[in-house]
């Protein structure tokens, strides 16, 4: 069994040397900071944060038919490209 000094030295080594205790303390700090500031990052109901109608059941399709799941993703990508093609001038104007 370690003495108190031995435990302190082991804990210090774990914290300073990137040991498991270091990562635990880092995760604990990150979680506390996240919980402290999370409301500042809550933007409400954004359409960009919602499910795409075509991918609503993607996980269940994926389990039964990989080819169909890939097709759904390809269709969504194609839709995005089609919209970009229509809106390209508007998007470019925002950059200038």
matplotlib code that plots the C-alpha trace (Angstrom):
import matplotlib.pyplot as plt

x = [0.0, 1.3, 2.0, 0.3, 3.4, 3.5, -0.2, 0.5, 3.5, 1.5, -1.4, 1.0, 2.7, -0.8, -1.8, 1.5, 2.5, -0.7, -1.8, -5.4, -5.9, -4.8, -7.4, -10.1, -9.4, -9.4, -12.8, -14.2, -13.1, -14.5, -17.8, -18.1, -17.2, -19.7, -22.5, -21.6, -21.8, -24.2, -27.1, -25.0, -24.7, -28.4, -29.7, -33.2, -35.0, -32.8, -33.7, -30.0, -30.1, -33.2, -33.5, -33.6, -36.9, -35.2, -32.9, -35.5, -35.5, -31.9, -30.7, -33.4, -32.9, -29.1, -29.7, -31.7, -30.4, -27.0, -27.4, -30.7, -29.1, -26.3, -28.8, -30.7, -27.4, -26.6, -30.0, -29.7, -26.2, -27.7, -30.5, -28.0, -26.0, -29.1, -30.1, -26.5, -26.6, -29.7, -28.4, -24.8, -25.0, -26.5, -23.9, -21.1, -22.6, -22.3, -18.5, -17.8]
y = [0.0, 3.5, 6.1, 9.5, 10.9, 8.0, 8.6, 12.3, 11.6, 9.0, 11.5, 14.3, 11.9, 11.0, 14.6, 16.0, 13.1, 12.8, 9.8, 8.6, 11.1, 13.9, 13.0, 12.5, 16.0, 17.5, 15.8, 17.0, 20.5, 20.4, 19.1, 21.8, 24.5, 23.1, 23.0, 26.5, 28.0, 25.7, 28.1, 30.6, 28.1, 27.2, 28.8, 27.6, 25.8, 26.1, 24.2, 23.4, 21.5, 19.4, 16.1, 16.1, 14.6, 12.1, 10.8, 10.5, 6.7, 6.3, 4.3, 1.6, 1.6, 1.2, -1.9, -3.7, -2.3, -0.6, 0.1, 2.0, 3.9, 5.1, 6.1, 8.2, 10.0, 10.5, 11.9, 14.4, 15.5, 15.9, 18.0, 20.3, 20.6, 21.4, 24.2, 25.5, 25.6, 27.8, 30.0, 30.2, 33.9, 34.8, 32.9, 34.5, 38.0, 37.4, 36.8, 40.0]
z = [0.0, -0.9, 1.8, 1.6, -0.1, -2.5, -3.4, -3.9, -6.1, -8.2, -8.6, -9.6, -12.1, -13.5, -13.8, -15.2, -17.4, -19.3, -17.4, -16.9, -14.1, -16.4, -19.0, -16.4, -14.9, -18.5, -19.3, -16.0, -16.7, -20.3, -19.1, -16.4, -19.0, -21.5, -18.9, -17.8, -21.3, -23.1, -23.2, -25.2, -28.0, -28.1, -31.3, -31.1, -33.9, -36.9, -40.1, -40.5, -37.2, -38.1, -39.9, -43.7, -44.7, -47.0, -44.3, -41.5, -41.6, -42.8, -39.8, -40.3, -44.1, -43.5, -41.3, -44.0, -47.3, -47.6, -51.3, -50.7, -47.8, -50.0, -52.7, -50.1, -49.3, -52.9, -53.6, -50.7, -52.1, -55.5, -54.2, -52.4, -55.6, -57.6, -55.2, -55.2, -59.0, -58.8, -56.0, -57.1, -58.2, -54.8, -52.9, -55.0, -54.3, -50.6, -51.0, -52.9]

ax = plt.figure().add_subplot(projection="3d")
ax.plot(x, y, z, "-o")
ax.set_aspect("equal")
plt.show()
